[in-house]
Amino acid sequence: MSRKPDAQDLINEIAWMHYIGGLSQADIAERRGISRMKVHRLVQAAHDKGIVRFFVDRVSPSCIKLENELMKRYGLSSCTVAPDSGLPETMEGAMPVVAAAGAAFLHGRLEPTEPAVFGIGSGRTMAEVVRHLPTLRRSKAEFVSATGDFAALSSANPFEVINILIERTGGSGYALTAPLVVDTEEDRNLFLRQRSIRSALAKLGTASMIMGGIGHIGDGSFLHSFALLDDGEMAELAQCGATADLLGNLLDEAGRPIDTAISRRMIALDLQLMESREVVAVAAGTEKCRAVRSVLRSGFLNGLITTQALAEMVLAET
C-alpha cells in the first residue's frame, strides 16, 4: 500500500511540477484532483519555506548605470539597483523586488562554508529580505541582532528575523534582549550592563558584515508604526532635524548623528563599530528618498540595495 504524502512532500511535489515541470497551477489542480486555491497555497508555502528561490542574474543597463553613479558619488564598494516592478513605488509596492535583491546579496555572502558572523537589523524590510532567502545549510553561520527589539508581535521584530535566518541556514543566533527605545537614559545604561546583552554585543563586535534597513522620520515610519515613539516624540525628532534612522542611530540631512534625549534612550549599533565594518543597507519606497540621501552622506555605508525609482530620485538631488 502506497504511503500518503505528508504536507511537506506535497509542497515539494507541487513546487517541482510547477517550476521544473512547467505545469500551470490549473493543470496541477486538475491532475491531482485538488482545488486551484490549494495549489496556490502550496506554491506560496514553497516560497515561504525557502524551497523555491528566484534570483535574476541579468540586470538592465539602466540599472547598472544607476549603480555605478551611486557608487561613484557616495564611495560605495557595492550597489544593487533592482528594476521597477510596475507596482506603485511606495514601500509596500517596491518591497518584493528589493527584498529579492537583498536576499540574493545575503545568499552570496552565505555561500562560503567558513564560520562567519553577521549583524542583522530589524524592521519590515529586513523581515522581507530574510523571508525571501532560500534554504542554505550553513551551520557555522552566526547571526546577531544589531539593535534592541520592540514589543509588537510582528515578523519585523528582531527575534523573528533572527529565527527565520536560523531556520533557513541551520546556523545560530543571538538577540539583544532589550528594547530598541527605553524610557530613560538611566534605563539604557542599566540594560547595557546586563550580562546577556554584553555577551550579544561582544558577538556583534566580531561581525564581518552588518545588514539592515533604512528608516525615515515621518508618516508611516518604523519608529511610529510600531509605537516605539509617540506623536510628540516624532515631532521632537523632526524639530531636531532628524531625517533617517540607520540601525538605531538618528541622522540629520547631512548624515551627521544627532545627539538628543531620544537618541540617548535607544539601544543601537555602536557608531565606532559601524565605521569599522562593512555596512550594507536595503531600502524600498520613494518616501524614503530623503532618509536614503542622509544615510549615503553619512559615510557609514559600504553597500546599498534599492530600486530603480528610488535610486533615480536620490541621484536627482541638486
Short mmCIF file of the C-alpha atoms (twelve columns), coordinates in Angstrom:
data_MODEL
# 
_entry.id   MODEL 
# 
loop_
_atom_site.group_PDB 
_atom_site.id 
_atom_site.type_symbol 
_atom_site.label_atom_id 
_atom_site.label_alt_id 
_atom_site.label_comp_id 
_atom_site.label_asym_id 
_atom_site.label_seq_id 
_atom_site.Cartn_x 
_atom_site.Cartn_y 
_atom_site.Cartn_z 
_atom_site.pdbx_PDB_model_num 
ATOM 1   C CA . MET A 1   0.000  0.000  0.000   1 
ATOM 2   C CA . SER A 2   1.446  3.358  -1.036  1 
ATOM 3   C CA . ARG A 3   2.146  5.947  1.620   1 
ATOM 4   C CA . LYS A 4   0.004  9.053  1.547   1 
ATOM 5   C CA . PRO A 5   2.311  12.049 1.066   1 
ATOM 6   C CA . ASP A 6   2.597  14.304 4.079   1 
ATOM 7   C CA . ALA A 7   2.256  18.086 3.863   1 
ATOM 8   C CA . GLN A 8   5.954  18.681 3.175   1 
ATOM 9   C CA . ASP A 9   6.043  16.014 0.467   1 
ATOM 10  C CA . LEU A 10  3.047  17.638 -1.211  1 
ATOM 11  C CA . ILE A 11  4.655  21.087 -1.113  1 
ATOM 12  C CA . ASN A 12  7.837  19.671 -2.670  1 
ATOM 13  C CA . GLU A 13  5.857  17.812 -5.342  1 
ATOM 14  C CA . ILE A 14  3.726  20.802 -6.330  1 
ATOM 15  C CA . ALA A 15  6.786  23.075 -6.454  1 
ATOM 16  C CA . TRP A 16  8.578  20.603 -8.711  1 
ATOM 17  C CA . MET A 17  5.593  20.212 -11.034 1 
ATOM 18  C CA . HIS A 18  5.085  23.969 -11.336 1 
ATOM 19  C CA . TYR A 19  8.642  25.297 -11.588 1 
ATOM 20  C CA . ILE A 20  10.521 22.364 -13.087 1 
ATOM 21  C CA . GLY A 21  7.762  20.522 -14.952 1 
ATOM 22  C CA . GLY A 22  6.308  23.775 -16.283 1 
ATOM 23  C CA . LEU A 23  2.704  22.912 -15.411 1 
ATOM 24  C CA . SER A 24  0.291  25.725 -14.695 1 
ATOM 25  C CA . GLN A 25  -1.452 25.814 -11.337 1 
ATOM 26  C CA . ALA A 26  -4.701 24.926 -13.141 1 
ATOM 27  C CA . ASP A 27  -3.031 21.889 -14.748 1 
ATOM 28  C CA . ILE A 28  -1.721 20.726 -11.379 1 
ATOM 29  C CA . ALA A 29  -5.137 21.152 -9.759  1 
ATOM 30  C CA . GLU A 30  -6.778 19.015 -12.447 1 
ATOM 31  C CA . ARG A 31  -4.030 16.357 -12.413 1 
ATOM 32  C CA . ARG A 32  -4.006 15.999 -8.617  1 
ATOM 33  C CA . GLY A 33  -7.739 16.466 -8.101  1 
ATOM 34  C CA . ILE A 34  -7.367 19.410 -5.734  1 
ATOM 35  C CA . SER A 35  -8.611 22.973 -5.890  1 
ATOM 36  C CA . ARG A 36  -6.676 25.729 -7.596  1 
ATOM 37  C CA . MET A 37  -6.714 27.646 -4.327  1 
ATOM 38  C CA . LYS A 38  -4.948 24.772 -2.558  1 
ATOM 39  C CA . VAL A 39  -2.350 24.592 -5.321  1 
ATOM 40  C CA . HIS A 40  -1.776 28.326 -4.963  1 
ATOM 41  C CA . ARG A 41  -1.314 27.959 -1.185  1 
ATOM 42  C CA . LEU A 42  1.163  25.085 -1.686  1 
ATOM 43  C CA . VAL A 43  3.178  27.105 -4.206  1 
ATOM 44  C CA . GLN A 44  3.265  30.022 -1.753  1 
ATOM 45  C CA . ALA A 45  4.338  27.634 1.027   1 
ATOM 46  C CA . ALA A 46  7.269  26.535 -1.158  1 
ATOM 47  C CA . HIS A 47  8.378  30.177 -1.306  1 
ATOM 48  C CA . ASP A 48  7.879  30.749 2.415   1 
ATOM 49  C CA . LYS A 49  9.892  27.649 3.328   1 
ATOM 50  C CA . GLY A 50  12.757 28.591 1.007   1 
ATOM 51  C CA . ILE A 51  12.274 25.513 -1.204  1 
ATOM 52  C CA . VAL A 52  11.941 27.699 -4.291  1 
ATOM 53  C CA . ARG A 53  14.238 30.612 -4.980  1 
ATOM 54  C CA . PHE A 54  14.357 33.155 -7.778  1 
ATOM 55  C CA . PHE A 55  17.463 35.216 -8.430  1 
ATOM 56  C CA . VAL A 56  17.621 37.200 -11.665 1 
ATOM 57  C CA . ASP A 57  21.211 37.193 -12.899 1 
ATOM 58  C CA . ARG A 58  20.801 39.750 -15.681 1 
ATOM 59  C CA . VAL A 59  20.170 43.395 -14.881 1 
ATOM 60  C CA . SER A 60  19.199 46.124 -17.336 1 
ATOM 61  C CA . PRO A 61  21.885 48.584 -18.477 1 
ATOM 62  C CA . SER A 62  19.883 51.445 -16.946 1 
ATOM 63  C CA . CYS A 63  20.111 49.819 -13.504 1 
ATOM 64  C CA . ILE A 64  23.829 49.181 -13.894 1 
ATOM 65  C CA . LYS A 65  24.320 52.835 -14.806 1 
ATOM 66  C CA . LEU A 66  22.497 53.896 -11.642 1 
ATOM 67  C CA . GLU A 67  24.606 51.502 -9.577  1 
ATOM 68  C CA . ASN A 68  27.806 52.989 -10.994 1 
ATOM 69  C CA . GLU A 69  26.633 56.554 -10.345 1 
ATOM 70  C CA . LEU A 70  25.684 55.791 -6.743  1 
ATOM 71  C CA . MET A 71  28.982 54.036 -6.079  1 
ATOM 72  C CA . LYS A 72  30.983 56.906 -7.553  1 
ATOM 73  C CA . ARG A 73  29.075 59.718 -5.845  1 
ATOM 74  C CA . TYR A 74  28.926 58.148 -2.384  1 
ATOM 75  C CA . GLY A 75  32.052 55.994 -2.301  1 
ATOM 76  C CA . LEU A 76  30.217 52.673 -2.085  1 
ATOM 77  C CA . SER A 77  32.017 49.380 -2.668  1 
ATOM 78  C CA . SER A 78  28.832 47.561 -3.708  1 
ATOM 79  C CA . CYS A 79  25.428 48.560 -5.046  1 
ATOM 80  C CA . THR A 80  22.401 46.699 -6.383  1 
ATOM 81  C CA . VAL A 81  19.577 48.557 -8.134  1 
ATOM 82  C CA . ALA A 82  16.564 46.350 -8.784  1 
ATOM 83  C CA . PRO A 83  14.366 47.216 -11.773 1 
ATOM 84  C CA . ASP A 84  10.945 48.689 -11.078 1 
ATOM 85  C CA . SER A 85  8.186  46.128 -10.598 1 
ATOM 86  C CA . GLY A 86  5.402  48.109 -12.238 1 
ATOM 87  C CA . LEU A 87  3.657  48.424 -8.872  1 
ATOM 88  C CA . PRO A 88  3.367  51.735 -7.011  1 
ATOM 89  C CA . GLU A 89  6.807  52.846 -5.834  1 
ATOM 90  C CA . THR A 90  5.742  53.059 -2.218  1 
ATOM 91  C CA . MET A 91  7.498  50.883 0.310   1 
ATOM 92  C CA . GLU A 92  4.746  48.289 0.042   1 
ATOM 93  C CA . GLY A 93  4.803  48.210 -3.758  1 
ATOM 94  C CA . ALA A 94  8.590  48.127 -4.065  1 
ATOM 95  C CA . MET A 95  9.186  45.613 -1.267  1 
ATOM 96  C CA . PRO A 96  9.042  42.365 -3.310  1 
ATOM 97  C CA . VAL A 97  11.794 43.365 -5.741  1 
ATOM 98  C CA . VAL A 98  14.106 44.950 -3.183  1 
ATOM 99  C CA . ALA A 99  13.623 42.037 -0.765  1 
ATOM 100 C CA . ALA A 100 14.528 39.573 -3.518  1 
ATOM 101 C CA . ALA A 101 17.629 41.624 -4.359  1 
ATOM 102 C CA . GLY A 102 18.603 41.792 -0.685  1 
ATOM 103 C CA . ALA A 103 18.132 38.045 -0.295  1 
ATOM 104 C CA . ALA A 104 20.310 37.392 -3.351  1 
ATOM 105 C CA . PHE A 105 23.071 39.553 -1.861  1 
ATOM 106 C CA . LEU A 106 22.874 37.841 1.530   1 
ATOM 107 C CA . HIS A 107 22.774 34.430 -0.143  1 
ATOM 108 C CA . GLY A 108 26.015 35.276 -1.933  1 
ATOM 109 C CA . ARG A 109 27.683 36.190 1.363   1 
ATOM 110 C CA . LEU A 110 26.497 32.915 2.867   1 
ATOM 111 C CA . GLU A 111 27.814 30.718 0.060   1 
ATOM 112 C CA . PRO A 112 31.289 30.200 1.636   1 
ATOM 113 C CA . THR A 113 31.179 27.461 4.265   1 
ATOM 114 C CA . GLU A 114 33.705 29.030 6.642   1 
ATOM 115 C CA . PRO A 115 32.496 30.369 10.007  1 
ATOM 116 C CA . ALA A 116 31.093 33.901 9.746   1 
ATOM 117 C CA . VAL A 117 29.212 36.339 11.970  1 
ATOM 118 C CA . PHE A 118 26.598 38.701 10.535  1 
ATOM 119 C CA . GLY A 119 24.966 41.662 12.281  1 
ATOM 120 C CA . ILE A 120 21.326 41.867 11.227  1 
ATOM 121 C CA . GLY A 121 18.938 44.789 11.594  1 
ATOM 122 C CA . SER A 122 15.213 44.508 12.242  1 
ATOM 123 C CA . GLY A 123 12.225 46.197 10.635  1 
ATOM 124 C CA . ARG A 124 9.879  45.497 7.774   1 
ATOM 125 C CA . THR A 125 12.482 45.493 5.010   1 
ATOM 126 C CA . MET A 126 14.884 43.066 6.675   1 
ATOM 127 C CA . ALA A 127 11.954 40.822 7.622   1 
ATOM 128 C CA . GLU A 128 11.067 40.504 3.935   1 
ATOM 129 C CA . VAL A 129 14.702 40.021 2.909   1 
ATOM 130 C CA . VAL A 130 15.152 37.000 5.169   1 
ATOM 131 C CA . ARG A 131 11.770 35.595 4.150   1 
ATOM 132 C CA . HIS A 132 12.993 35.620 0.539   1 
ATOM 133 C CA . LEU A 133 16.195 33.802 1.452   1 
ATOM 134 C CA . PRO A 134 16.193 30.173 0.270   1 
ATOM 135 C CA . THR A 135 17.248 27.293 2.467   1 
ATOM 136 C CA . LEU A 136 21.028 27.123 2.596   1 
ATOM 137 C CA . ARG A 137 22.622 24.842 5.164   1 
ATOM 138 C CA . ARG A 138 25.338 26.878 6.866   1 
ATOM 139 C CA . SER A 139 25.673 25.587 10.408  1 
ATOM 140 C CA . LYS A 140 28.775 27.729 11.002  1 
ATOM 141 C CA . ALA A 141 26.959 30.987 10.289  1 
ATOM 142 C CA . GLU A 142 26.035 33.167 13.278  1 
ATOM 143 C CA . PHE A 143 23.511 35.992 13.238  1 
ATOM 144 C CA . VAL A 144 23.305 38.769 15.822  1 
ATOM 145 C CA . SER A 145 20.637 41.441 16.258  1 
ATOM 146 C CA . ALA A 146 22.208 44.829 15.586  1 
ATOM 147 C CA . THR A 147 19.637 46.760 17.660  1 
ATOM 148 C CA . GLY A 148 17.236 46.276 20.528  1 
ATOM 149 C CA . ASP A 149 13.777 44.821 19.961  1 
ATOM 150 C CA . PHE A 150 10.209 46.044 20.344  1 
ATOM 151 C CA . ALA A 151 7.027  44.726 21.883  1 
ATOM 152 C CA . ALA A 152 4.886  44.354 18.762  1 
ATOM 153 C CA . LEU A 153 4.442  40.730 17.711  1 
ATOM 154 C CA . SER A 154 5.453  41.030 14.087  1 
ATOM 155 C CA . SER A 155 7.780  39.431 11.559  1 
ATOM 156 C CA . ALA A 156 9.697  42.725 11.682  1 
ATOM 157 C CA . ASN A 157 10.733 42.070 15.289  1 
ATOM 158 C CA . PRO A 158 14.456 41.219 15.528  1 
ATOM 159 C CA . PHE A 159 13.701 37.936 17.300  1 
ATOM 160 C CA . GLU A 160 11.617 36.815 14.314  1 
ATOM 161 C CA . VAL A 161 14.211 37.997 11.789  1 
ATOM 162 C CA . ILE A 162 16.976 36.053 13.536  1 
ATOM 163 C CA . ASN A 163 14.759 32.980 13.952  1 
ATOM 164 C CA . ILE A 164 13.994 32.859 10.227  1 
ATOM 165 C CA . LEU A 165 17.717 33.022 9.465   1 
ATOM 166 C CA . ILE A 166 18.357 30.144 11.859  1 
ATOM 167 C CA . GLU A 167 15.622 28.100 10.171  1 
ATOM 168 C CA . ARG A 168 16.947 28.852 6.680   1 
ATOM 169 C CA . THR A 169 20.596 28.106 7.451   1 
ATOM 170 C CA . GLY A 170 20.786 25.832 10.482  1 
ATOM 171 C CA . GLY A 171 23.134 28.405 11.999  1 
ATOM 172 C CA . SER A 172 22.935 30.037 15.412  1 
ATOM 173 C CA . GLY A 173 21.601 33.382 16.554  1 
ATOM 174 C CA . TYR A 174 21.895 35.966 19.302  1 
ATOM 175 C CA . ALA A 175 19.427 38.668 20.278  1 
ATOM 176 C CA . LEU A 176 19.773 41.879 22.224  1 
ATOM 177 C CA . THR A 177 17.213 41.186 24.960  1 
ATOM 178 C CA . ALA A 178 16.395 44.834 25.481  1 
ATOM 179 C CA . PRO A 179 14.014 47.322 23.840  1 
ATOM 180 C CA . LEU A 180 15.235 49.472 20.971  1 
ATOM 181 C CA . VAL A 181 13.813 52.525 22.778  1 
ATOM 182 C CA . VAL A 182 13.694 52.602 26.572  1 
ATOM 183 C CA . ASP A 183 12.058 55.149 28.852  1 
ATOM 184 C CA . THR A 184 15.149 56.902 30.193  1 
ATOM 185 C CA . GLU A 185 18.865 57.161 29.605  1 
ATOM 186 C CA . GLU A 186 19.376 55.514 33.006  1 
ATOM 187 C CA . ASP A 187 17.305 52.521 31.836  1 
ATOM 188 C CA . ARG A 188 19.511 52.238 28.769  1 
ATOM 189 C CA . ASN A 189 22.656 52.167 30.884  1 
ATOM 190 C CA . LEU A 190 21.094 49.534 33.124  1 
ATOM 191 C CA . PHE A 191 20.252 47.284 30.189  1 
ATOM 192 C CA . LEU A 192 23.740 47.641 28.739  1 
ATOM 193 C CA . ARG A 193 25.216 46.360 31.995  1 
ATOM 194 C CA . GLN A 194 23.304 43.079 31.782  1 
ATOM 195 C CA . ARG A 195 25.461 40.022 31.117  1 
ATOM 196 C CA . SER A 196 23.304 38.657 28.286  1 
ATOM 197 C CA . ILE A 197 23.373 41.981 26.452  1 
ATOM 198 C CA . ARG A 198 27.115 42.410 26.951  1 
ATOM 199 C CA . SER A 199 27.591 38.913 25.518  1 
ATOM 200 C CA . ALA A 200 25.456 39.677 22.446  1 
ATOM 201 C CA . LEU A 201 27.259 42.979 21.874  1 
ATOM 202 C CA . ALA A 202 30.621 41.219 22.134  1 
ATOM 203 C CA . LYS A 203 29.496 38.749 19.468  1 
ATOM 204 C CA . LEU A 204 28.233 41.634 17.332  1 
ATOM 205 C CA . GLY A 205 31.706 43.162 17.585  1 
ATOM 206 C CA . THR A 206 33.085 40.175 15.648  1 
ATOM 207 C CA . ALA A 207 30.667 40.552 12.715  1 
ATOM 208 C CA . SER A 208 32.267 40.811 9.303   1 
ATOM 209 C CA . MET A 209 29.179 42.410 7.761   1 
ATOM 210 C CA . ILE A 210 26.179 44.281 9.133   1 
ATOM 211 C CA . MET A 211 22.985 44.440 7.083   1 
ATOM 212 C CA . GLY A 212 19.873 46.465 7.858   1 
ATOM 213 C CA . GLY A 213 17.147 48.706 6.552   1 
ATOM 214 C CA . ILE A 214 16.912 52.490 6.419   1 
ATOM 215 C CA . GLY A 215 14.182 54.135 8.453   1 
ATOM 216 C CA . HIS A 216 12.688 57.502 7.615   1 
ATOM 217 C CA . ILE A 217 11.280 60.103 10.000  1 
ATOM 218 C CA . GLY A 218 7.707  60.921 9.048   1 
ATOM 219 C CA . ASP A 219 4.354  59.375 8.184   1 
ATOM 220 C CA . GLY A 220 4.465  55.583 8.138   1 
ATOM 221 C CA . SER A 221 7.912  55.411 9.716   1 
ATOM 222 C CA . PHE A 222 9.081  52.298 11.533  1 
ATOM 223 C CA . LEU A 223 9.536  54.116 14.838  1 
ATOM 224 C CA . HIS A 224 5.959  55.383 14.773  1 
ATOM 225 C CA . SER A 225 4.225  52.400 13.164  1 
ATOM 226 C CA . PHE A 226 5.414  50.040 15.897  1 
ATOM 227 C CA . ALA A 227 4.630  52.541 18.683  1 
ATOM 228 C CA . LEU A 228 8.266  52.947 19.658  1 
ATOM 229 C CA . LEU A 229 7.761  56.721 19.723  1 
ATOM 230 C CA . ASP A 230 4.551  58.691 20.127  1 
ATOM 231 C CA . ASP A 231 3.357  61.685 18.092  1 
ATOM 232 C CA . GLY A 232 5.070  64.179 20.368  1 
ATOM 233 C CA . GLU A 233 8.389  62.347 20.231  1 
ATOM 234 C CA . MET A 234 8.216  62.086 16.447  1 
ATOM 235 C CA . ALA A 235 7.582  65.828 16.275  1 
ATOM 236 C CA . GLU A 236 10.570 66.367 18.541  1 
ATOM 237 C CA . LEU A 237 12.781 64.382 16.184  1 
ATOM 238 C CA . ALA A 238 11.606 66.451 13.229  1 
ATOM 239 C CA . GLN A 239 12.376 69.658 15.124  1 
ATOM 240 C CA . CYS A 240 15.874 68.358 15.872  1 
ATOM 241 C CA . GLY A 241 16.424 67.865 12.149  1 
ATOM 242 C CA . ALA A 242 16.343 64.052 12.169  1 
ATOM 243 C CA . THR A 243 15.685 62.589 8.734   1 
ATOM 244 C CA . ALA A 244 16.879 58.983 8.978   1 
ATOM 245 C CA . ASP A 245 17.333 56.016 11.277  1 
ATOM 246 C CA . LEU A 246 20.223 53.687 10.490  1 
ATOM 247 C CA . LEU A 247 20.335 50.673 12.796  1 
ATOM 248 C CA . GLY A 248 19.002 52.727 15.692  1 
ATOM 249 C CA . ASN A 249 21.175 55.785 15.009  1 
ATOM 250 C CA . LEU A 250 19.390 59.038 14.161  1 
ATOM 251 C CA . LEU A 251 20.936 61.125 11.370  1 
ATOM 252 C CA . ASP A 252 20.285 64.628 10.070  1 
ATOM 253 C CA . GLU A 253 20.082 65.830 6.462   1 
ATOM 254 C CA . ALA A 254 23.874 65.914 6.135   1 
ATOM 255 C CA . GLY A 255 24.244 62.416 7.565   1 
ATOM 256 C CA . ARG A 256 25.531 63.584 10.946  1 
ATOM 257 C CA . PRO A 257 24.484 61.617 14.043  1 
ATOM 258 C CA . ILE A 258 22.001 63.516 16.203  1 
ATOM 259 C CA . ASP A 259 22.503 63.585 19.960  1 
ATOM 260 C CA . THR A 260 19.131 64.132 21.622  1 
ATOM 261 C CA . ALA A 261 17.285 62.929 24.692  1 
ATOM 262 C CA . ILE A 262 15.577 60.367 22.434  1 
ATOM 263 C CA . SER A 263 18.758 59.076 20.802  1 
ATOM 264 C CA . ARG A 264 20.273 58.592 24.259  1 
ATOM 265 C CA . ARG A 265 17.367 56.263 25.042  1 
ATOM 266 C CA . MET A 266 17.990 53.980 22.047  1 
ATOM 267 C CA . ILE A 267 19.927 50.724 22.121  1 
ATOM 268 C CA . ALA A 268 21.543 50.999 18.718  1 
ATOM 269 C CA . LEU A 269 24.535 49.778 16.768  1 
ATOM 270 C CA . ASP A 270 27.682 51.443 18.075  1 
ATOM 271 C CA . LEU A 271 28.888 54.164 15.691  1 
ATOM 272 C CA . GLN A 272 32.549 53.167 16.037  1 
ATOM 273 C CA . LEU A 273 31.689 49.582 15.128  1 
ATOM 274 C CA . MET A 274 29.702 50.818 12.140  1 
ATOM 275 C CA . GLU A 275 32.738 52.786 10.950  1 
ATOM 276 C CA . SER A 276 34.981 49.714 11.101  1 
ATOM 277 C CA . ARG A 277 32.692 47.115 9.490   1 
ATOM 278 C CA . GLU A 278 31.084 46.557 6.128   1 
ATOM 279 C CA . VAL A 279 27.582 48.030 6.428   1 
ATOM 280 C CA . VAL A 280 25.024 47.233 3.726   1 
ATOM 281 C CA . ALA A 281 21.585 48.887 3.734   1 
ATOM 282 C CA . VAL A 282 18.395 47.817 1.967   1 
ATOM 283 C CA . ALA A 283 15.809 50.478 1.122   1 
ATOM 284 C CA . ALA A 284 12.404 50.323 -0.564  1 
ATOM 285 C CA . GLY A 285 9.859  53.051 -1.287  1 
ATOM 286 C CA . THR A 286 10.303 56.530 -2.716  1 
ATOM 287 C CA . GLU A 287 9.018  58.004 0.575   1 
ATOM 288 C CA . LYS A 288 12.465 57.093 1.928   1 
ATOM 289 C CA . CYS A 289 14.363 59.268 -0.561  1 
ATOM 290 C CA . ARG A 290 15.369 61.920 1.970   1 
ATOM 291 C CA . ALA A 291 16.410 59.283 4.515   1 
ATOM 292 C CA . VAL A 292 18.488 57.352 1.970   1 
ATOM 293 C CA . ARG A 293 20.313 60.540 0.957   1 
ATOM 294 C CA . SER A 294 21.098 61.257 4.603   1 
ATOM 295 C CA . VAL A 295 22.470 57.774 5.177   1 
ATOM 296 C CA . LEU A 296 24.564 57.900 1.998   1 
ATOM 297 C CA . ARG A 297 26.004 61.261 3.042   1 
ATOM 298 C CA . SER A 298 26.935 59.863 6.458   1 
ATOM 299 C CA . GLY A 299 29.771 57.771 5.058   1 
ATOM 300 C CA . PHE A 300 28.706 54.796 7.184   1 
ATOM 301 C CA . LEU A 301 27.502 52.743 4.213   1 
ATOM 302 C CA . ASN A 302 29.654 50.423 2.128   1 
ATOM 303 C CA . GLY A 303 26.776 48.990 0.151   1 
ATOM 304 C CA . LEU A 304 23.224 49.858 -0.896  1 
ATOM 305 C CA . ILE A 305 20.420 47.694 -2.273  1 
ATOM 306 C CA . THR A 306 17.449 49.642 -3.612  1 
ATOM 307 C CA . THR A 307 15.047 50.103 -6.518  1 
ATOM 308 C CA . GLN A 308 15.390 51.952 -9.789  1 
ATOM 309 C CA . ALA A 309 12.823 54.633 -8.908  1 
ATOM 310 C CA . LEU A 310 14.397 55.363 -5.520  1 
ATOM 311 C CA . ALA A 311 17.908 55.416 -6.989  1 
ATOM 312 C CA . GLU A 312 16.823 57.912 -9.633  1 
ATOM 313 C CA . MET A 313 15.240 60.163 -7.002  1 
ATOM 314 C CA . VAL A 314 18.360 60.071 -4.801  1 
ATOM 315 C CA . LEU A 315 20.640 60.933 -7.714  1 
ATOM 316 C CA . ALA A 316 18.352 63.761 -8.862  1 
ATOM 317 C CA . GLU A 317 19.296 65.876 -5.819  1 
ATOM 318 C CA . THR A 318 20.677 69.305 -6.636  1 
# 
